[in-house]
Amino acid sequence: MTSTSVLIEPATPAVLDEVLAIEQACFSAPWTRKMLAAELSGNQFANFLIAKCYDPLSGSFAVAGYFCFWVVFEEVRLMNLAVLEPFRRQGVATKLVCTALQTGVERGASRAMLEVRESNLEAQTLYRRLGFRQTAKRSRYYNHPEEDAVLMEMTPLQVSEVCRQPGV
Ligand SMILES: CC(C)(COP(=O)(O)OP(=O)(O)OC[C@H]1O[C@@H](n2cnc3c(N)ncnc32)[C@H](O)[C@@H]1OP(=O)(O)O)[C@@H](O)C(=O)NCCC(=O)NCCS
């Protein structure tokens, strides 16, 4: 897949069903429809992006991933990021996070933060590649299954060099 076959767009309530399906496919403790709807239209701090990828089977673009992040004053908080399995390892999540970092910089934020399951080494690698560093751990932060959270932070906030590479 080339970069031109990934489109990053703001999510609208019209894609709620597709986002819910991605959420349920990707997480052991998924957000509910109500939680997603609240982030989509009931939270002044929330930003919601979708990634549409060209699907050769249908010959059209399908929603392949989504990303919810908050910009709260000086801080960008990465909330939920997921990409459907067939579309992974093609830079979709990187493109979504880069768009969020750019938004944060444009709005004057000075740092970015996230929590990730300790066992989720794939996501930690993704974030580290974009400039995040581990700062702490939170004991038994997650349920289903119970697990510690790794806290990662980028201070000062900047758009990583990775985001400027061709294809991102
Ligand atoms: C984590 C996730 C969002 C990554 O999405 P993606 O579109 O495949 O990520 P990218 O293609 O942008 O990957 C960028 C880099 O992250 C790292 N990475 C991503 N997935 C990886 C994996 N399975 N194994 C090792 N490294 C991985 C690699 O460094 C990769 O670069 P490379 O492909 O050039 O080696 C996706 O696997 C997913 O949805 N997982 C389930 C939900 C989840 O864990 N969300 C994050 C919660 S914090």
The ligand as an ORCA input file, in Angstrom:
! r2SCAN-3c Opt
* xyz 0 1
  C      -0.525     -0.856     17.659
  C      -1.218     -0.616     16.298
  C      -2.160      0.574     16.435
  C      -0.145     -0.333     15.230
  O      -0.798     -0.013     14.015
  P      -0.020     -0.099     12.594
  O      -0.799      0.685     11.604
  O       0.255     -1.500     12.284
  O       1.348      0.646     12.959
  P       2.442      1.191     11.924
  O       2.377      0.405     10.655
  O       2.321      2.659     11.819
  O       3.775      0.780     12.710
  C       4.815      1.712     12.946
  C       5.952      1.037     13.678
  O       5.511      0.540     14.960
  C       6.191     -0.705     15.244
  N       5.229     -1.813     15.195
  C       3.909     -1.744     14.891
  N       3.358     -2.980     14.964
  C       4.343     -3.824     15.321
  C       4.398     -5.237     15.564
  N       3.307     -6.020     15.439
  N       5.588     -5.788     15.911
  C       6.691     -5.031     16.044
  N       6.719     -3.671     15.823
  C       5.544     -3.082     15.478
  C       7.218     -0.877     14.137
  O       8.383     -0.168     14.516
  C       6.509     -0.179     12.978
  O       7.408      0.237     11.959
  P       7.830     -0.819     10.808
  O       6.561     -1.458     10.307
  O       8.494      0.055      9.783
  O       8.751     -1.803     11.461
  C      -2.015     -1.893     15.864
  O      -1.165     -3.026     15.944
  C      -3.255     -2.155     16.687
  O      -4.334     -1.644     16.373
  N      -3.131     -2.964     17.751
  C      -4.272     -3.297     18.614
  C      -4.757     -2.094     19.399
  C      -3.634     -1.413     20.174
  O      -2.786     -2.071     20.758
  N      -3.669     -0.065     20.180
  C      -2.686      0.747     20.888
  C      -3.139      0.949     22.283
  S      -2.026      2.031     23.166
*
